[in-house]
Amino acid sequence: MIIGLEAISFHTTQHYIELSDLAEARSIAPEKFTRGLGQQQMSIACLPEDTVHLAINAAKKALERFNIAPEEIGMLVVGTESGVDHSKPVAVYVHQALGLPSNCISYETKHACFGAMAAISAAGDWLISGRANNRKALIIAADIANYALHSAAEPTQGAGAVAMVISDHPTLVHFDRNVAGHFTHNVMDFWRPLYAKEALTDGHYSIECYLDALTHTLTDAKPELPRLSDLQACLYHVPFVKMASKAHQRHFEYDQDLKLEKASTDWLNFEQSYQTKTLPWLDYNARVGNIYTGSLFLSLMALLVNGNLTPDQLISLFSYGSGSAAAFSLIRPIAGYEQFKSCIDPSLELAGRTRLSISQYEEIMQQRDQSITENDRIDPADWGLTTPYLYNGNQAHI
Ligand code: HMG
């Protein structure tokens, strides 16, 4: 049985900031954000854009653009770490808004940025078990990354959702289920306790934890682990673009260690490897920022839109969720996937966002916090939103 992606779509906010503007406002050299972190812009959520709103819009696009009827969905899982309720899942609002069948399994998964990858694994197992009865799984990775104003993590925020339909009739990529590496380890690298609206992080330690988890997943995937030269593209969780570069360097060094002798041109080879296998697929991430659960899949979208893949080439995926859990896995393109490039491409939506000044952004962040406290919502007309979604009311308008 072949299991894989039959649809993938992205939705982000209607507003963004330029990181060069943020750098100027914080009296930091802009190159620190643009070259040091590799980021250009950051999507900013303005109420009523919350995780529910992002998830619904991404899912709606996935079903409509790939011509999948709501009745075909038998499983709905939303991976998120920025849900709207401690108890009620984002999934149930999506279920209502999309008119999914009442016998559809629905729930939310959480393990920081690993939540959506965990849901994809569950969907694969559900399809293989035979309980799907010709139905498909809708998996949504939806998040708003929120750190304190003026903190070191501030330039690594972002907001967006990636919706994916997983089925046994995939049209885009299929999962190579023979190779998998897993790693779980309790660390305090990034967390958001119940009282906090913003995530807390030990930033440099989190980078170490991420890289350590990558090494462990590669080791766990041995002996089937393919050599780097056999991988057409290497995709990683992308909290910021430079992190994917660090990850590829670790992957490269791991691969070099599998050889008996190291070449003297290793560094040159690393740059070449990064420039061809990873960097070309990071453009959307550089313009949206960290979308936690969806970051890895946003990079996959860029590969599907801009790569010239041939069927069965190998692509690696590394998912990392702070706290921590990680997985290394492989996928392969399916013949004819190119015909869906225009359905996947989010370029127009990214270009259509409205740029905010830093003072507008700061006001939005403060209003967002107040609004959550008071359980009240800002009038969407204030921000020119065309698709208000009121999940606290009785109706969803999308
Ligand atoms: P920082 O400490 O302010 O930055 O915050 P820095 O001093 O480490 O500088 C960053 C880079 O810019 C460095 O490059 C500098 O050299 C360079 P590197 O040495 O790393 O290659 N730099 C410059 N480059 C050019 N021109 C200049 C200049 N100045 C400096 N003038 C940090 C950085 C990432 C720590 C912070 O933004 C942060 O805490 N972010 C949040 C945590 C995070 O994203 N961690 C990533 C791994 S954990 C993860 O991915 C999980 C996560 O997504 C959550 C989840 O799972 O849910 C976060």
Boltz pocket constraint, residues with backbone or C-beta under 6 A from the ligand:
constraints:
  - pocket:
      binder: B
      contacts: [[A, 29], [A, 31], [A, 32], [A, 33], [A, 35], [A, 36], [A, 37], [A, 81], [A, 111], [A, 112], [A, 113], [A, 114], [A, 152], [A, 153], [A, 154], [A, 155], [A, 156], [A, 189], [A, 190], [A, 201], [A, 202], [A, 203], [A, 204], [A, 206], [A, 207], [A, 210], [A, 237], [A, 238], [A, 239], [A, 240], [A, 242], [A, 243], [A, 290], [A, 292], [A, 320], [A, 321], [A, 322]]
      max_distance: 6.0
